[in-house]
Amino acid sequence: MLNDAIISILKNQVCFLGTAHENVPRVRPMRPFVSEEGTVWLISYTDTEKTREIETNNAVELCAVDENSNVLRLQGKLLGEEAVSSEERERMRREIFEDLSGVAEFFTGAEDPQMALYKLEIANVIFRSLENVARAELHFRR
């Protein structure tokens, strides 16, 4: 489970998603959605370079820095819609469309076929705050 400081960063900051394609890193801004259960979800258009990269290699890193210079890095795998139950998929699409700011500007609704939904399966959490900057990064393996 992610702690309140990490959830706050995810909800209030623009994050950056790192992918890799043919050993070339690619980084893009993203707005994640954190469910009540603490699961991190991302959406994108279905027909983009990013979605093709994720289909080829779903190992990613999601990073953010908040206004207090706290650094968050979530490492893991992005699971596509086919990896979750239809009930969970429908519920999350609806919640994201209703609760994530600005989504309605890009998609016509929760069932828009152009919206790709991804669940972040977190393998490693790295958090560095000003309080622990003199020490090594804090790693929390899941």
Secondary structure per residue as TSV (DSSP state, phi and psi in degrees):
chain	resnum	aa	ss	phi	psi
A	1	M	-	360.0	137.1
A	2	L	-	-80.7	141.9
A	3	N	-	-80.9	171.6
A	4	D	H	-61.3	-37.2
A	5	A	H	-64.2	-41.7
A	6	I	H	-69.0	-44.0
A	7	I	H	-61.6	-39.9
A	8	S	H	-61.1	-43.7
A	9	I	H	-61.9	-45.7
A	10	L	H	-62.9	-36.9
A	11	K	H	-81.0	-24.4
A	12	N	H	-114.1	-5.3
A	13	Q	S	-121.1	152.6
A	14	V	-	-74.1	131.0
A	15	C	E	-103.3	167.2
A	16	F	E	-125.7	126.1
A	17	L	E	-97.5	123.8
A	18	G	E	-101.8	126.3
A	19	T	E	-123.4	176.1
A	20	A	E	-137.4	139.0
A	21	H	E	-136.0	117.6
A	22	E	T	50.1	48.1
A	23	N	T	63.5	19.6
A	24	V	E	-112.5	119.4
A	25	P	E	-70.8	145.0
A	26	R	E	-131.0	132.7
A	27	V	E	-127.8	133.3
A	28	R	E	-139.4	146.0
A	29	P	E	-70.8	142.5
A	30	M	E	-144.6	152.6
A	31	R	-	-111.6	103.3
A	32	P	-	-75.7	162.5
A	33	F	E	-119.9	131.3
A	34	V	E	-109.6	119.2
A	35	S	-	-73.6	169.1
A	36	E	T	-59.5	-28.2
A	37	E	T	-79.6	-6.3
A	38	G	-	89.1	14.4
A	39	T	-	-85.5	138.9
A	40	V	E	-96.2	128.9
A	41	W	E	-123.0	147.8
A	42	L	E	-131.3	150.9
A	43	I	E	-127.5	157.1
A	44	S	E	-156.9	172.8
A	45	Y	E	-74.1	147.5
A	46	T	S	-69.9	-31.5
A	47	D	S	-109.4	70.1
A	48	T	S	-134.0	164.8
A	49	E	H	-57.5	-41.6
A	50	K	H	-58.4	-47.5
A	51	T	H	-66.1	-35.7
A	52	R	H	-67.0	-38.4
A	53	E	H	-63.6	-42.2
A	54	I	H	-65.5	-38.0
A	55	E	H	-63.8	-34.6
A	56	T	H	-78.8	-40.5
A	57	N	-	-148.3	102.5
A	58	N	-	-88.3	7.9
A	59	A	E	-75.7	123.7
A	60	V	E	-138.6	170.0
A	61	E	E	-135.6	133.0
A	62	L	E	-112.2	122.8
A	63	C	E	-126.1	151.8
A	64	A	E	-156.3	155.9
A	65	V	E	-129.4	131.0
A	66	D	-	-95.1	-178.2
A	67	E	T	-65.9	-14.6
A	68	N	T	-100.4	13.4
A	69	S	-	66.1	22.2
A	70	N	-	-74.4	133.7
A	71	V	E	-110.3	129.5
A	72	L	E	-121.0	133.2
A	73	R	E	-133.6	122.4
A	74	L	E	-112.4	120.3
A	75	Q	E	-108.3	139.5
A	76	G	E	174.4	-152.9
A	77	K	E	-124.7	140.9
A	78	L	E	-91.8	122.2
A	79	L	E	-98.4	130.1
A	80	G	E	-74.8	174.0
A	81	E	G	-57.1	-31.1
A	82	E	G	-67.3	-14.9
A	83	A	G	-89.3	-4.7
A	84	V	S	-119.1	158.8
A	85	S	-	-66.3	155.7
A	86	S	H	-61.9	-35.1
A	87	E	H	-64.2	-47.1
A	88	E	H	-64.6	-42.2
A	89	R	H	-59.1	-49.4
A	90	E	H	-63.4	-42.8
A	91	R	H	-63.1	-45.0
A	92	M	H	-69.9	-39.1
A	93	R	H	-59.2	-44.4
A	94	R	H	-64.1	-47.5
A	95	E	H	-62.4	-43.7
A	96	I	H	-62.9	-45.6
A	97	F	H	-64.0	-36.1
A	98	E	H	-80.1	-33.6
A	99	D	H	-109.4	-20.4
A	100	L	S	-89.9	117.8
A	101	S	T	-56.4	132.6
A	102	G	T	86.9	-7.4
A	103	V	G	-62.0	-36.7
A	104	A	G	-63.7	-18.6
A	105	E	G	-75.1	-19.7
A	106	F	T	-109.4	-29.4
A	107	F	-	-127.1	150.8
A	108	T	S	-77.9	-21.2
A	109	G	S	175.9	178.6
A	110	A	T	-62.7	-24.4
A	111	E	T	-100.0	11.5
A	112	D	-	-56.2	121.5
A	113	P	T	-67.7	-12.6
A	114	Q	T	-83.3	-6.4
A	115	M	E	-94.6	117.8
A	116	A	E	-94.9	133.9
A	117	L	E	-111.5	133.8
A	118	Y	E	-130.2	138.3
A	119	K	E	-104.8	126.5
A	120	L	E	-86.3	114.9
A	121	E	E	-91.2	100.6
A	122	I	E	-78.4	127.2
A	123	A	E	-103.8	-27.6
A	124	N	E	-151.6	133.8
A	125	V	E	-115.3	125.7
A	126	I	E	-118.5	123.5
A	127	F	E	-132.7	126.0
A	128	R	E	-127.7	121.2
A	129	S	-	-116.3	169.6
A	130	L	G	-60.0	-27.1
A	131	E	G	-69.6	-27.2
A	132	N	G	-118.7	16.4
A	133	V	T	-63.7	-27.8
A	134	A	T	-76.0	-15.9
A	135	R	S	-102.2	171.5
A	136	A	-	-64.2	159.4
A	137	E	-	-55.8	147.6
A	138	L	E	-89.2	126.1
A	139	H	E	-114.3	132.9
A	140	F	E	-124.0	100.4
A	141	R	E	-78.5	141.9
A	142	R	-	-104.1	360.0
